[in-house]
Amino acid sequence: MRSVRLDCGQLEAPTAATIDQIARLHVAMRRCGGELELTNVNPCLRELIGFVGLAGVLRVEVRRQPEQWKQPRCVEEEGELGDPPA
């Protein structure tokens, strides 16, 4: 299997068109039996790839800022409320 590395270091302000071109290149490589590897992915591009839902396809790990790391909320058990005090 052939692998092509795409250096994304110069992509300072990526757009949806940028993601479109990367996705098309990825599809073309897969059709030829190859693999596309993105290198030097800046945070802006990383977030945009995650936003459009291609992080898993393009194998880019979307990093979150610490303030975005929230604990999942627990689901309380369902039950009937008792009668309110009079």
ChimeraX attribute file (.defattr): number of C-alpha atoms within 10 A of each C-alpha:
attribute: neighborCount
match mode: 1-to-1
recipient: residues
	/A:1	7
	/A:2	10
	/A:3	12
	/A:4	13
	/A:5	10
	/A:6	14
	/A:7	12
	/A:8	15
	/A:9	12
	/A:10	10
	/A:11	14
	/A:12	12
	/A:13	9
	/A:14	16
	/A:15	13
	/A:16	12
	/A:17	9
	/A:18	15
	/A:19	16
	/A:20	12
	/A:21	11
	/A:22	18
	/A:23	17
	/A:24	12
	/A:25	16
	/A:26	19
	/A:27	16
	/A:28	14
	/A:29	16
	/A:30	15
	/A:31	10
	/A:32	10
	/A:33	11
	/A:34	15
	/A:35	19
	/A:36	20
	/A:37	14
	/A:38	17
	/A:39	12
	/A:40	13
	/A:41	18
	/A:42	15
	/A:43	13
	/A:44	14
	/A:45	23
	/A:46	18
	/A:47	18
	/A:48	18
	/A:49	27
	/A:50	17
	/A:51	11
	/A:52	10
	/A:53	11
	/A:54	15
	/A:55	16
	/A:56	11
	/A:57	11
	/A:58	17
	/A:59	12
	/A:60	18
	/A:61	13
	/A:62	16
	/A:63	11
	/A:64	10
	/A:65	7
	/A:66	7
	/A:67	6
	/A:68	8
	/A:69	8
	/A:70	7
	/A:71	6
	/A:72	6
	/A:73	6
	/A:74	6
	/A:75	6
	/A:76	6
	/A:77	6
	/A:78	6
	/A:79	6
	/A:80	6
	/A:81	6
	/A:82	6
	/A:83	6
	/A:84	5
	/A:85	4
	/A:86	3
